[in-house]
Amino acid sequence: MIIAVASGKGGTGKTTVAVSLALSLNSVQFADCDVEEPNAAIFLRPVIDEKIPVTMLVPEIDETKCSGCNKCSELCAYNALVVIGTRVLVFPNMCHGCGGCTLICPERAITEKPREIGVIEKGSARAMAFMQGILNVGDPMATPIIRELHHCLDRTKTIILDSPPGTSCPVIETVRDSDYCILVTEPTPFGLHDLQLAVETVRQLKVPFGVIVNSAGIGDEEVDKYCQREAIPLLMKIPWDRRIAEGYSRGEPIMAVMPELRQGFLNLHAAIAATCGAA
Amino acid sequence: MKLCISSTGQNLNAVVDPRFGRATYYILIDSATNDFECVENPSAMAGGGAGTKAAQLVINKGVQAVLTGNVGPNAFAVLNAAGIQIYTGVSGSVQSAVDLFNSGKLQAIGSPSVEAHAGMGGGKGGRA
């Protein structure tokens, strides 16, 4: 079973929830899919024993064959190719790797070559299998790394995916093949606003989902009312508690500072498993 | 000389658009005769690559110099490679920009004047 932990708003506690859930269960594979700034490793402290480079294919031009017809530049939806006479300037950072330019070039002057955009690190945190994707600084394309993480999933285990925030492509790439999605929010107007965006996204993806309210006790009751109105399961509330924040600042998961919350996460997993019809 | 001036409007009284890649219009003008044509920028609202697209347009139109407020690194790289002169910091009306160019008071730049995505406005360039 694959459980994705996502949110609309950033900083609501995705990693806190994902790490806590993973630490509560046996036979878990944890994948940090927030490849622009993965941080679950701070709390899980894994030992990394394998690093796999991730590449994407970008065009390379043989200028001796280029006739300057401009077809590649006209085709490129991301404006990654500019033709100056029979010179072609390639902007690899803007390329989405679709390969269209290679196909359309009548002179066969374009070939595709791999460009490294990041790395996948694999290892273990005690009994837990751990993976994280890391996008190279300055590179904009997160999704190929997330796709590669998905190829490395061990479906015999309970898989916990720590998603990036928001509702953009990297989130969709993370969540779309999941059996269940936990949306973490905070009980504030900002939290509610971005939760609503996240709910719209996950509904489109047709992934079953429920909500966890983190920092319960700050803010207002509007998230509760929204969930009730929309018949969205409110899975759990994590209290606003200074001990959690202090532990977090030391890189300690909730379980280390408030072990009494473990039962809550076990119940959470049981509820999700029941929803998904899996053990 | 054929100039391209980023513009907020479609005639010579319009104010120069401070953004090159995301300008609303381009005024393509012959600096000697003042004959001009106005082209709408199809990439003003593009998700990305507005600068390179605009530079490609300018190249295809046979422009020899660009007058604008700011130009980013990708557009700069393209215009530079194509041997097109770039004048930034230009403001006021399009006509006054042409006059300034003709008076020889503008100085071409040798490096981009802003970072990538500078013309995208608040919120669009960040992590969404």
Interface residues (C-beta under 8 A of the other chain):
Chain A: G10 E36 N70 S73 C76 Y78 N79 A80 V82 V83 I84 R87 L89 F91 M94 P164 P165 G166 T167 S168
Chain B: S43 A46 G47 G48 G49 A50 G51 T52 K53 A55 Q56 I59 N60 N74 A77 V78 A81 A82 R127 A128
